[in-house]
Amino acid sequence: MKTGARNQLVGEVTEIKRGNVMAQVKFTVAGGAQMSSVMTLESLDDLGLSPGDQVKVYVKAVNVLLAKE
């Protein structure tokens, strides 16, 4: 699969929270950093994700903003 996303990581699914329409998938990447992704329930079911699964993580953002107060 080709993708334009330059930030590619490997992670392990740690938790899945299903809502009525969307799901939040939490995962851990190298170095122990924790991240999460939100997707439709249809996408979650199509991927067949479960805690413990290894996933490829593609990150592409138009804006990444940092603030210091």
PDB file of N, H, CA, C and O in Angstrom:
ATOM      1  N   MET A   1       0.840  -1.173   0.000  1.00  0.00           N
ATOM      2  CA  MET A   1       0.000   0.000   0.000  1.00  0.00           C
ATOM      3  C   MET A   1       0.886   1.238   0.000  1.00  0.00           C
ATOM      4  O   MET A   1       1.803   1.344   0.814  1.00  0.00           O
ATOM      5  N   LYS A   2       0.624   2.162  -0.894  1.00  0.00           N
ATOM      6  H   LYS A   2      -0.121   2.076  -1.555  1.00  0.00           H
ATOM      7  CA  LYS A   2       1.347   3.431  -0.925  1.00  0.00           C
ATOM      8  C   LYS A   2       0.514   4.485  -0.219  1.00  0.00           C
ATOM      9  O   LYS A   2      -0.714   4.498  -0.309  1.00  0.00           O
ATOM     10  N   THR A   3       1.213   5.374   0.490  1.00  0.00           N
ATOM     11  H   THR A   3       2.210   5.364   0.563  1.00  0.00           H
ATOM     12  CA  THR A   3       0.532   6.459   1.188  1.00  0.00           C
ATOM     13  C   THR A   3       1.419   7.697   1.165  1.00  0.00           C
ATOM     14  O   THR A   3       2.642   7.594   1.069  1.00  0.00           O
ATOM     15  N   GLY A   4       0.797   8.856   1.252  1.00  0.00           N
ATOM     16  H   GLY A   4      -0.196   8.939   1.330  1.00  0.00           H
ATOM     17  CA  GLY A   4       1.551  10.097   1.279  1.00  0.00           C
ATOM     18  C   GLY A   4       1.983  10.485   2.684  1.00  0.00           C
ATOM     19  O   GLY A   4       2.736  11.443   2.859  1.00  0.00           O
ATOM     20  N   ALA A   5       1.521   9.759   3.676  1.00  0.00           N
ATOM     21  H   ALA A   5       0.909   8.980   3.534  1.00  0.00           H
ATOM     22  CA  ALA A   5       1.875  10.071   5.062  1.00  0.00           C
ATOM     23  C   ALA A   5       3.332   9.707   5.314  1.00  0.00           C
ATOM     24  O   ALA A   5       3.750   8.579   5.052  1.00  0.00           O
ATOM     25  N   ARG A   6       4.088  10.646   5.813  1.00  0.00           N
ATOM     26  H   ARG A   6       3.749  11.562   6.025  1.00  0.00           H
ATOM     27  CA  ARG A   6       5.514  10.429   6.067  1.00  0.00           C
ATOM     28  C   ARG A   6       5.777   9.889   7.468  1.00  0.00           C
ATOM     29  O   ARG A   6       6.818   9.280   7.712  1.00  0.00           O
ATOM     30  N   ASN A   7       4.849  10.104   8.377  1.00  0.00           N
ATOM     31  H   ASN A   7       4.003  10.599   8.179  1.00  0.00           H
ATOM     32  CA  ASN A   7       5.017   9.648   9.757  1.00  0.00           C
ATOM     33  C   ASN A   7       4.375   8.278   9.897  1.00  0.00           C
ATOM     34  O   ASN A   7       3.152   8.164   9.979  1.00  0.00           O
ATOM     35  N   GLN A   8       5.193   7.248   9.925  1.00  0.00           N
ATOM     36  H   GLN A   8       6.186   7.341   9.858  1.00  0.00           H
ATOM     37  CA  GLN A   8       4.708   5.880  10.008  1.00  0.00           C
ATOM     38  C   GLN A   8       5.317   5.191  11.223  1.00  0.00           C
ATOM     39  O   GLN A   8       6.536   5.176  11.398  1.00  0.00           O
ATOM     40  N   LEU A   9       4.457   4.627  12.054  1.00  0.00           N
ATOM     41  H   LEU A   9       3.467   4.639  11.912  1.00  0.00           H
ATOM     42  CA  LEU A   9       4.862   3.975  13.284  1.00  0.00           C
ATOM     43  C   LEU A   9       4.239   2.584  13.347  1.00  0.00           C
ATOM     44  O   LEU A   9       3.323   2.268  12.587  1.00  0.00           O
ATOM     45  N   VAL A  10       4.739   1.767  14.249  1.00  0.00           N
ATOM     46  H   VAL A  10       5.483   2.023  14.866  1.00  0.00           H
ATOM     47  CA  VAL A  10       4.128   0.475  14.538  1.00  0.00           C
ATOM     48  C   VAL A  10       3.648   0.524  15.975  1.00  0.00           C
ATOM     49  O   VAL A  10       4.361   1.007  16.855  1.00  0.00           O
ATOM     50  N   GLY A  11       2.446   0.029  16.219  1.00  0.00           N
ATOM     51  H   GLY A  11       1.867  -0.364  15.504  1.00  0.00           H
ATOM     52  CA  GLY A  11       1.896   0.073  17.561  1.00  0.00           C
ATOM     53  C   GLY A  11       1.164  -1.197  17.927  1.00  0.00           C
ATOM     54  O   GLY A  11       0.957  -2.079  17.093  1.00  0.00           O
ATOM     55  N   GLU A  12       0.774  -1.279  19.194  1.00  0.00           N
ATOM     56  H   GLU A  12       0.942  -0.563  19.871  1.00  0.00           H
ATOM     57  CA  GLU A  12      -0.026  -2.394  19.692  1.00  0.00           C
ATOM     58  C   GLU A  12      -1.296  -1.841  20.316  1.00  0.00           C
ATOM     59  O   GLU A  12      -1.240  -0.972  21.186  1.00  0.00           O
ATOM     60  N   VAL A  13      -2.440  -2.345  19.871  1.00  0.00           N
ATOM     61  H   VAL A  13      -2.485  -3.051  19.164  1.00  0.00           H
ATOM     62  CA  VAL A  13      -3.731  -1.905  20.394  1.00  0.00           C
ATOM     63  C   VAL A  13      -3.835  -2.298  21.863  1.00  0.00           C
ATOM     64  O   VAL A  13      -3.603  -3.451  22.227  1.00  0.00           O
ATOM     65  N   THR A  14      -4.193  -1.310  22.714  1.00  0.00           N
ATOM     66  H   THR A  14      -4.382  -0.374  22.418  1.00  0.00           H
ATOM     67  CA  THR A  14      -4.304  -1.573  24.144  1.00  0.00           C
ATOM     68  C   THR A  14      -5.745  -1.522  24.638  1.00  0.00           C
ATOM     69  O   THR A  14      -6.084  -2.175  25.625  1.00  0.00           O
ATOM     70  N   GLU A  15      -6.598  -0.754  23.961  1.00  0.00           N
ATOM     71  H   GLU A  15      -6.323  -0.223  23.159  1.00  0.00           H
ATOM     72  CA  GLU A  15      -7.974  -0.592  24.430  1.00  0.00           C
ATOM     73  C   GLU A  15      -8.846  -0.115  23.284  1.00  0.00           C
ATOM     74  O   GLU A  15      -8.391   0.646  22.431  1.00  0.00           O
ATOM     75  N   ILE A  16     -10.088  -0.555  23.257  1.00  0.00           N
ATOM     76  H   ILE A  16     -10.458  -1.174  23.950  1.00  0.00           H
ATOM     77  CA  ILE A  16     -11.061  -0.096  22.262  1.00  0.00           C
ATOM     78  C   ILE A  16     -12.331   0.297  23.002  1.00  0.00           C
ATOM     79  O   ILE A  16     -12.900  -0.502  23.747  1.00  0.00           O
ATOM     80  N   LYS A  17     -12.773   1.536  22.790  1.00  0.00           N
ATOM     81  H   LYS A  17     -12.312   2.185  22.184  1.00  0.00           H
ATOM     82  CA  LYS A  17     -14.025   2.022  23.369  1.00  0.00           C
ATOM     83  C   LYS A  17     -15.015   2.235  22.230  1.00  0.00           C
ATOM     84  O   LYS A  17     -14.822   3.115  21.391  1.00  0.00           O
ATOM     85  N   ARG A  18     -16.068   1.434  22.202  1.00  0.00           N
ATOM     86  H   ARG A  18     -16.224   0.719  22.884  1.00  0.00           H
ATOM     87  CA  ARG A  18     -17.091   1.545  21.162  1.00  0.00           C
ATOM     88  C   ARG A  18     -18.204   2.480  21.628  1.00  0.00           C
ATOM     89  O   ARG A  18     -18.701   2.362  22.749  1.00  0.00           O
ATOM     90  N   GLY A  19     -18.586   3.407  20.756  1.00  0.00           N
ATOM     91  H   GLY A  19     -18.183   3.503  19.846  1.00  0.00           H
ATOM     92  CA  GLY A  19     -19.729   4.266  21.013  1.00  0.00           C
ATOM     93  C   GLY A  19     -20.889   3.820  20.135  1.00  0.00           C
ATOM     94  O   GLY A  19     -20.911   2.685  19.658  1.00  0.00           O
ATOM     95  N   ASN A  20     -21.848   4.707  19.922  1.00  0.00           N
ATOM     96  H   ASN A  20     -21.830   5.629  20.310  1.00  0.00           H
ATOM     97  CA  ASN A  20     -22.992   4.386  19.071  1.00  0.00           C
ATOM     98  C   ASN A  20     -22.642   4.431  17.593  1.00  0.00           C
ATOM     99  O   ASN A  20     -23.200   3.671  16.801  1.00  0.00           O
ATOM    100  N   VAL A  21     -21.725   5.312  17.212  1.00  0.00           N
ATOM    101  H   VAL A  21     -21.272   5.929  17.856  1.00  0.00           H
ATOM    102  CA  VAL A  21     -21.347   5.495  15.809  1.00  0.00           C
ATOM    103  C   VAL A  21     -19.845   5.365  15.601  1.00  0.00           C
ATOM    104  O   VAL A  21     -19.398   4.854  14.574  1.00  0.00           O
ATOM    105  N   MET A  22     -19.066   5.826  16.575  1.00  0.00           N
ATOM    106  H   MET A  22     -19.429   6.241  17.409  1.00  0.00           H
ATOM    107  CA  MET A  22     -17.611   5.869  16.466  1.00  0.00           C
ATOM    108  C   MET A  22     -16.953   5.011  17.541  1.00  0.00           C
ATOM    109  O   MET A  22     -17.580   4.627  18.528  1.00  0.00           O
ATOM    110  N   ALA A  23     -15.671   4.722  17.321  1.00  0.00           N
ATOM    111  H   ALA A  23     -15.161   5.034  16.519  1.00  0.00           H
ATOM    112  CA  ALA A  23     -14.874   3.986  18.304  1.00  0.00           C
ATOM    113  C   ALA A  23     -13.555   4.706  18.504  1.00  0.00           C
ATOM    114  O   ALA A  23     -13.010   5.295  17.570  1.00  0.00           O
ATOM    115  N   GLN A  24     -13.046   4.656  19.724  1.00  0.00           N
ATOM    116  H   GLN A  24     -13.489   4.178  20.483  1.00  0.00           H
ATOM    117  CA  GLN A  24     -11.717   5.173  20.031  1.00  0.00           C
ATOM    118  C   GLN A  24     -10.805   3.979  20.240  1.00  0.00           C
ATOM    119  O   GLN A  24     -11.072   3.116  21.076  1.00  0.00           O
ATOM    120  N   VAL A  25      -9.722   3.938  19.469  1.00  0.00           N
ATOM    121  H   VAL A  25      -9.505   4.639  18.790  1.00  0.00           H
ATOM    122  CA  VAL A  25      -8.753   2.855  19.574  1.00  0.00           C
ATOM    123  C   VAL A  25      -7.479   3.432  20.182  1.00  0.00           C
ATOM    124  O   VAL A  25      -6.844   4.310  19.600  1.00  0.00           O
ATOM    125  N   LYS A  26      -7.114   2.928  21.359  1.00  0.00           N
ATOM    126  H   LYS A  26      -7.631   2.214  21.832  1.00  0.00           H
ATOM    127  CA  LYS A  26      -5.881   3.371  22.015  1.00  0.00           C
ATOM    128  C   LYS A  26      -4.792   2.355  21.708  1.00  0.00           C
ATOM    129  O   LYS A  26      -5.051   1.155  21.623  1.00  0.00           O
ATOM    130  N   PHE A  27      -3.568   2.851  21.543  1.00  0.00           N
ATOM    131  H   PHE A  27      -3.357   3.826  21.612  1.00  0.00           H
ATOM    132  CA  PHE A  27      -2.451   1.974  21.222  1.00  0.00           C
ATOM    133  C   PHE A  27      -1.162   2.567  21.747  1.00  0.00           C
ATOM    134  O   PHE A  27      -1.077   3.765  22.019  1.00  0.00           O
ATOM    135  N   THR A  28      -0.158   1.715  21.888  1.00  0.00           N
ATOM    136  H   THR A  28      -0.227   0.742  21.668  1.00  0.00           H
ATOM    137  CA  THR A  28       1.161   2.111  22.360  1.00  0.00           C
ATOM    138  C   THR A  28       2.147   1.919  21.224  1.00  0.00           C
ATOM    139  O   THR A  28       2.118   0.898  20.538  1.00  0.00           O
ATOM    140  N   VAL A  29       3.030   2.910  21.020  1.00  0.00           N
ATOM    141  H   VAL A  29       3.054   3.740  21.578  1.00  0.00           H
ATOM    142  CA  VAL A  29       4.052   2.830  19.977  1.00  0.00           C
ATOM    143  C   VAL A  29       5.423   2.719  20.630  1.00  0.00           C
ATOM    144  O   VAL A  29       5.536   2.725  21.856  1.00  0.00           O
ATOM    145  N   ALA A  30       6.458   2.618  19.812  1.00  0.00           N
ATOM    146  H   ALA A  30       6.366   2.613  18.817  1.00  0.00           H
ATOM    147  CA  ALA A  30       7.831   2.462  20.308  1.00  0.00           C
ATOM    148  C   ALA A  30       8.153   3.489  21.386  1.00  0.00           C
ATOM    149  O   ALA A  30       7.736   4.644  21.302  1.00  0.00           O
ATOM    150  N   GLY A  31       8.881   3.067  22.375  1.00  0.00           N
ATOM    151  H   GLY A  31       9.220   2.129  22.444  1.00  0.00           H
ATOM    152  CA  GLY A  31       9.256   3.955  23.467  1.00  0.00           C
ATOM    153  C   GLY A  31       8.169   4.090  24.514  1.00  0.00           C
ATOM    154  O   GLY A  31       8.345   4.813  25.495  1.00  0.00           O
ATOM    155  N   GLY A  32       7.038   3.404  24.324  1.00  0.00           N
ATOM    156  H   GLY A  32       6.894   2.817  23.527  1.00  0.00           H
ATOM    157  CA  GLY A  32       5.957   3.434  25.301  1.00  0.00           C
ATOM    158  C   GLY A  32       4.978   4.573  25.154  1.00  0.00           C
ATOM    159  O   GLY A  32       4.070   4.710  25.974  1.00  0.00           O
ATOM    160  N   ALA A  33       5.138   5.406  24.121  1.00  0.00           N
ATOM    161  H   ALA A  33       5.875   5.295  23.455  1.00  0.00           H
ATOM    162  CA  ALA A  33       4.211   6.518  23.926  1.00  0.00           C
ATOM    163  C   ALA A  33       2.814   5.977  23.617  1.00  0.00           C
ATOM    164  O   ALA A  33       2.658   5.013  22.867  1.00  0.00           O
ATOM    165  N   GLN A  34       1.804   6.616  24.210  1.00  0.00           N
ATOM    166  H   GLN A  34       1.931   7.399  24.819  1.00  0.00           H
ATOM    167  CA  GLN A  34       0.423   6.210  23.984  1.00  0.00           C
ATOM    168  C   GLN A  34      -0.254   7.181  23.044  1.00  0.00           C
ATOM    169  O   GLN A  34      -0.089   8.396  23.154  1.00  0.00           O
ATOM    170  N   MET A  35      -1.020   6.627  22.117  1.00  0.00           N
ATOM    171  H   MET A  35      -1.154   5.640  22.028  1.00  0.00           H
ATOM    172  CA  MET A  35      -1.749   7.437  21.140  1.00  0.00           C
ATOM    173  C   MET A  35      -3.145   6.850  20.998  1.00  0.00           C
ATOM    174  O   MET A  35      -3.428   5.774  21.526  1.00  0.00           O
ATOM    175  N   SER A  36      -4.021   7.558  20.284  1.00  0.00           N
ATOM    176  H   SER A  36      -3.791   8.432  19.856  1.00  0.00           H
ATOM    177  CA  SER A  36      -5.342   7.006  20.004  1.00  0.00           C
ATOM    178  C   SER A  36      -5.831   7.498  18.663  1.00  0.00           C
ATOM    179  O   SER A  36      -5.362   8.508  18.139  1.00  0.00           O
ATOM    180  N   SER A  37      -6.778   6.768  18.120  1.00  0.00           N
ATOM    181  H   SER A  37      -7.159   5.947  18.546  1.00  0.00           H
ATOM    182  CA  SER A  37      -7.390   7.101  16.843  1.00  0.00           C
ATOM    183  C   SER A  37      -8.895   6.914  16.978  1.00  0.00           C
ATOM    184  O   SER A  37      -9.354   6.017  17.685  1.00  0.00           O
ATOM    185  N   VAL A  38      -9.658   7.758  16.302  1.00  0.00           N
ATOM    186  H   VAL A  38      -9.285   8.487  15.728  1.00  0.00           H
ATOM    187  CA  VAL A  38     -11.109   7.644  16.301  1.00  0.00           C
ATOM    188  C   VAL A  38     -11.530   7.230  14.895  1.00  0.00           C
ATOM    189  O   VAL A  38     -11.071   7.797  13.903  1.00  0.00           O
ATOM    190  N   MET A  39     -12.414   6.228  14.824  1.00  0.00           N
ATOM    191  H   MET A  39     -12.787   5.767  15.629  1.00  0.00           H
ATOM    192  CA  MET A  39     -12.886   5.746  13.526  1.00  0.00           C
ATOM    193  C   MET A  39     -14.329   5.297  13.646  1.00  0.00           C
ATOM    194  O   MET A  39     -14.842   5.110  14.749  1.00  0.00           O
ATOM    195  N   THR A  40     -14.980   5.124  12.504  1.00  0.00           N
ATOM    196  H   THR A  40     -14.563   5.276  11.608  1.00  0.00           H
ATOM    197  CA  THR A  40     -16.348   4.637  12.524  1.00  0.00           C
ATOM    198  C   THR A  40     -16.366   3.181  12.972  1.00  0.00           C
ATOM    199  O   THR A  40     -15.368   2.471  12.849  1.00  0.00           O
ATOM    200  N   LEU A  41     -17.504   2.745  13.490  1.00  0.00           N
ATOM    201  H   LEU A  41     -18.315   3.321  13.590  1.00  0.00           H
ATOM    202  CA  LEU A  41     -17.651   1.350  13.890  1.00  0.00           C
ATOM    203  C   LEU A  41     -17.495   0.428  12.680  1.00  0.00           C
ATOM    204  O   LEU A  41     -16.968  -0.678  12.795  1.00  0.00           O
ATOM    205  N   GLU A  42     -17.956   0.893  11.528  1.00  0.00           N
ATOM    206  H   GLU A  42     -18.385   1.791  11.434  1.00  0.00           H
ATOM    207  CA  GLU A  42     -17.814   0.097  10.303  1.00  0.00           C
ATOM    208  C   GLU A  42     -16.338  -0.138   9.981  1.00  0.00           C
ATOM    209  O   GLU A  42     -15.948  -1.253   9.634  1.00  0.00           O
ATOM    210  N   SER A  43     -15.515   0.912  10.096  1.00  0.00           N
ATOM    211  H   SER A  43     -15.832   1.818  10.378  1.00  0.00           H
ATOM    212  CA  SER A  43     -14.081   0.768   9.845  1.00  0.00           C
ATOM    213  C   SER A  43     -13.441  -0.166  10.865  1.00  0.00           C
ATOM    214  O   SER A  43     -12.606  -0.999  10.513  1.00  0.00           O
ATOM    215  N   LEU A  44     -13.834  -0.026  12.129  1.00  0.00           N
ATOM    216  H   LEU A  44     -14.513   0.651  12.415  1.00  0.00           H
ATOM    217  CA  LEU A  44     -13.298  -0.893  13.176  1.00  0.00           C
ATOM    218  C   LEU A  44     -13.614  -2.354  12.880  1.00  0.00           C
ATOM    219  O   LEU A  44     -12.746  -3.221  12.986  1.00  0.00           O
ATOM    220  N   ASP A  45     -14.854  -2.614  12.511  1.00  0.00           N
ATOM    221  H   ASP A  45     -15.558  -1.909  12.425  1.00  0.00           H
ATOM    222  CA  ASP A  45     -15.258  -3.989  12.209  1.00  0.00           C
ATOM    223  C   ASP A  45     -14.563  -4.510  10.952  1.00  0.00           C
ATOM    224  O   ASP A  45     -14.175  -5.677  10.901  1.00  0.00           O
ATOM    225  N   ASP A  46     -14.403  -3.658   9.936  1.00  0.00           N
ATOM    226  H   ASP A  46     -14.718  -2.710   9.977  1.00  0.00           H
ATOM    227  CA  ASP A  46     -13.701  -4.069   8.710  1.00  0.00           C
ATOM    228  C   ASP A  46     -12.259  -4.465   9.006  1.00  0.00           C
ATOM    229  O   ASP A  46     -11.745  -5.425   8.431  1.00  0.00           O
ATOM    230  N   LEU A  47     -11.602  -3.721   9.908  1.00  0.00           N
ATOM    231  H   LEU A  47     -12.020  -2.942  10.375  1.00  0.00           H
ATOM    232  CA  LEU A  47     -10.219  -4.029  10.269  1.00  0.00           C
ATOM    233  C   LEU A  47     -10.126  -5.220  11.215  1.00  0.00           C
ATOM    234  O   LEU A  47      -9.086  -5.874  11.290  1.00  0.00           O
ATOM    235  N   GLY A  48     -11.206  -5.505  11.935  1.00  0.00           N
ATOM    236  H   GLY A  48     -12.051  -4.974  11.874  1.00  0.00           H
ATOM    237  CA  GLY A  48     -11.205  -6.620  12.875  1.00  0.00           C
ATOM    238  C   GLY A  48     -10.220  -6.428  14.018  1.00  0.00           C
ATOM    239  O   GLY A  48      -9.574  -7.382  14.452  1.00  0.00           O
ATOM    240  N   LEU A  49     -10.103  -5.191  14.508  1.00  0.00           N
ATOM    241  H   LEU A  49     -10.628  -4.417  14.155  1.00  0.00           H
ATOM    242  CA  LEU A  49      -9.129  -4.895  15.563  1.00  0.00           C
ATOM    243  C   LEU A  49      -9.562  -5.414  16.923  1.00  0.00           C
ATOM    244  O   LEU A  49     -10.743  -5.393  17.268  1.00  0.00           O
ATOM    245  N   SER A  50      -8.585  -5.879  17.686  1.00  0.00           N
ATOM    246  H   SER A  50      -7.626  -5.897  17.405  1.00  0.00           H
ATOM    247  CA  SER A  50      -8.777  -6.331  19.059  1.00  0.00           C
ATOM    248  C   SER A  50      -7.555  -5.915  19.869  1.00  0.00           C
ATOM    249  O   SER A  50      -6.470  -5.758  19.309  1.00  0.00           O
ATOM    250  N   PRO A  51      -7.715  -5.733  21.190  1.00  0.00           N
ATOM    251  CA  PRO A  51      -6.549  -5.454  22.029  1.00  0.00           C
ATOM    252  C   PRO A  51      -5.476  -6.526  21.828  1.00  0.00           C
ATOM    253  O   PRO A  51      -5.773  -7.718  21.752  1.00  0.00           O
ATOM    254  N   GLY A  52      -4.224  -6.072  21.743  1.00  0.00           N
ATOM    255  H   GLY A  52      -3.983  -5.104  21.804  1.00  0.00           H
ATOM    256  CA  GLY A  52      -3.101  -6.975  21.512  1.00  0.00           C
ATOM    257  C   GLY A  52      -2.672  -7.046  20.058  1.00  0.00           C
ATOM    258  O   GLY A  52      -1.575  -7.520  19.761  1.00  0.00           O
ATOM    259  N   ASP A  53      -3.531  -6.576  19.135  1.00  0.00           N
ATOM    260  H   ASP A  53      -4.422  -6.191  19.376  1.00  0.00           H
ATOM    261  CA  ASP A  53      -3.183  -6.586  17.709  1.00  0.00           C
ATOM    262  C   ASP A  53      -2.063  -5.599  17.415  1.00  0.00           C
ATOM    263  O   ASP A  53      -2.004  -4.522  18.009  1.00  0.00           O
ATOM    264  N   GLN A  54      -1.180  -5.968  16.500  1.00  0.00           N
ATOM    265  H   GLN A  54      -1.228  -6.843  16.018  1.00  0.00           H
ATOM    266  CA  GLN A  54      -0.154  -5.059  15.994  1.00  0.00           C
ATOM    267  C   GLN A  54      -0.766  -4.265  14.842  1.00  0.00           C
ATOM    268  O   GLN A  54      -1.447  -4.831  13.986  1.00  0.00           O
ATOM    269  N   VAL A  55      -0.523  -2.959  14.823  1.00  0.00           N
ATOM    270  H   VAL A  55       0.030  -2.500  15.518  1.00  0.00           H
ATOM    271  CA  VAL A  55      -1.060  -2.099  13.765  1.00  0.00           C
ATOM    272  C   VAL A  55       0.027  -1.183  13.218  1.00  0.00           C
ATOM    273  O   VAL A  55       0.978  -0.840  13.921  1.00  0.00           O
ATOM    274  N   LYS A  56      -0.123  -0.796  11.972  1.00  0.00           N
ATOM    275  H   LYS A  56      -0.895  -1.075  11.401  1.00  0.00           H
ATOM    276  CA  LYS A  56       0.703   0.257  11.400  1.00  0.00           C
ATOM    277  C   LYS A  56      -0.058   1.559  11.597  1.00  0.00           C
ATOM    278  O   LYS A  56      -1.265   1.626  11.366  1.00  0.00           O
ATOM    279  N   VAL A  57       0.650   2.581  12.021  1.00  0.00           N
ATOM    280  H   VAL A  57       1.631   2.527  12.208  1.00  0.00           H
ATOM    281  CA  VAL A  57       0.049   3.873  12.330  1.00  0.00           C
ATOM    282  C   VAL A  57       0.581   4.887  11.328  1.00  0.00           C
ATOM    283  O   VAL A  57       1.790   5.101  11.239  1.00  0.00           O
ATOM    284  N   TYR A  58      -0.311   5.505  10.581  1.00  0.00           N
ATOM    285  H   TYR A  58      -1.293   5.332  10.654  1.00  0.00           H
ATOM    286  CA  TYR A  58       0.061   6.538   9.617  1.00  0.00           C
ATOM    287  C   TYR A  58      -0.497   7.861  10.120  1.00  0.00           C
ATOM    288  O   TYR A  58      -1.699   7.985  10.351  1.00  0.00           O
ATOM    289  N   VAL A  59       0.376   8.849  10.291  1.00  0.00           N
ATOM    290  H   VAL A  59       1.353   8.748  10.104  1.00  0.00           H
ATOM    291  CA  VAL A  59      -0.043  10.146  10.812  1.00  0.00           C
ATOM    292  C   VAL A  59       0.198  11.200   9.747  1.00  0.00           C
ATOM    293  O   VAL A  59       1.325  11.399   9.295  1.00  0.00           O
ATOM    294  N   LYS A  60      -0.874  11.874   9.352  1.00  0.00           N
ATOM    295  H   LYS A  60      -1.790  11.713   9.719  1.00  0.00           H
ATOM    296  CA  LYS A  60      -0.751  12.972   8.403  1.00  0.00           C
ATOM    297  C   LYS A  60      -1.697  14.068   8.873  1.00  0.00           C
ATOM    298  O   LYS A  60      -2.911  13.872   8.925  1.00  0.00           O
ATOM    299  N   ALA A  61      -1.147  15.192   9.207  1.00  0.00           N
ATOM    300  H   ALA A  61      -0.161  15.351   9.165  1.00  0.00           H
ATOM    301  CA  ALA A  61      -1.955  16.290   9.724  1.00  0.00           C
ATOM    302  C   ALA A  61      -1.669  17.560   8.948  1.00  0.00           C
ATOM    303  O   ALA A  61      -0.525  17.844   8.591  1.00  0.00           O
ATOM    304  N   VAL A  62      -2.715  18.312   8.693  1.00  0.00           N
ATOM    305  H   VAL A  62      -3.644  18.081   8.983  1.00  0.00           H
ATOM    306  CA  VAL A  62      -2.541  19.599   8.033  1.00  0.00           C
ATOM    307  C   VAL A  62      -1.931  20.587   9.011  1.00  0.00           C
ATOM    308  O   VAL A  62      -1.059  21.376   8.646  1.00  0.00           O
ATOM    309  N   ASN A  63      -2.397  20.543  10.268  1.00  0.00           N
ATOM    310  H   ASN A  63      -3.106  19.903  10.565  1.00  0.00           H
ATOM    311  CA  ASN A  63      -1.889  21.439  11.298  1.00  0.00           C
ATOM    312  C   ASN A  63      -1.551  20.656  12.553  1.00  0.00           C
ATOM    313  O   ASN A  63      -2.345  19.836  13.016  1.00  0.00           O
ATOM    314  N   VAL A  64      -0.393  20.906  13.091  1.00  0.00           N
ATOM    315  H   VAL A  64       0.251  21.572  12.715  1.00  0.00           H
ATOM    316  CA  VAL A  64      -0.026  20.399  14.411  1.00  0.00           C
ATOM    317  C   VAL A  64       0.385  21.630  15.207  1.00  0.00           C
ATOM    318  O   VAL A  64       1.408  22.250  14.918  1.00  0.00           O
ATOM    319  N   LEU A  65      -0.412  21.980  16.207  1.00  0.00           N
ATOM    320  H   LEU A  65      -1.243  21.476  16.442  1.00  0.00           H
ATOM    321  CA  LEU A  65      -0.194  23.212  16.936  1.00  0.00           C
ATOM    322  C   LEU A  65       0.281  22.944  18.343  1.00  0.00           C
ATOM    323  O   LEU A  65      -0.238  22.051  19.013  1.00  0.00           O
ATOM    324  N   LEU A  66       1.254  23.698  18.802  1.00  0.00           N
ATOM    325  H   LEU A  66       1.675  24.424  18.258  1.00  0.00           H
ATOM    326  CA  LEU A  66       1.739  23.643  20.168  1.00  0.00           C
ATOM    327  C   LEU A  66       1.517  25.003  20.815  1.00  0.00           C
ATOM    328  O   LEU A  66       1.605  26.037  20.153  1.00  0.00           O
ATOM    329  N   ALA A  67       1.229  24.995  22.107  1.00  0.00           N
ATOM    330  H   ALA A  67       1.157  24.155  22.645  1.00  0.00           H
ATOM    331  CA  ALA A  67       1.064  26.248  22.836  1.00  0.00           C
ATOM    332  C   ALA A  67       1.745  26.122  24.184  1.00  0.00           C
ATOM    333  O   ALA A  67       1.735  25.059  24.805  1.00  0.00           O
ATOM    334  N   LYS A  68       2.339  27.225  24.629  1.00  0.00           N
ATOM    335  H   LYS A  68       2.348  28.088  24.125  1.00  0.00           H
ATOM    336  CA  LYS A  68       2.930  27.269  25.948  1.00  0.00           C
ATOM    337  C   LYS A  68       2.362  28.475  26.667  1.00  0.00           C
ATOM    338  O   LYS A  68       2.415  29.600  26.169  1.00  0.00           O
ATOM    339  N   GLU A  69       1.815  28.223  27.848  1.00  0.00           N
ATOM    340  H   GLU A  69       1.772  27.310  28.253  1.00  0.00           H
ATOM    341  CA  GLU A  69       1.212  29.333  28.597  1.00  0.00           C
ATOM    342  C   GLU A  69       2.074  29.728  29.758  1.00  0.00           C
ATOM    343  O   GLU A  69       1.726  30.645  30.502  1.00  0.00           O
TER     344      GLU A  69
END
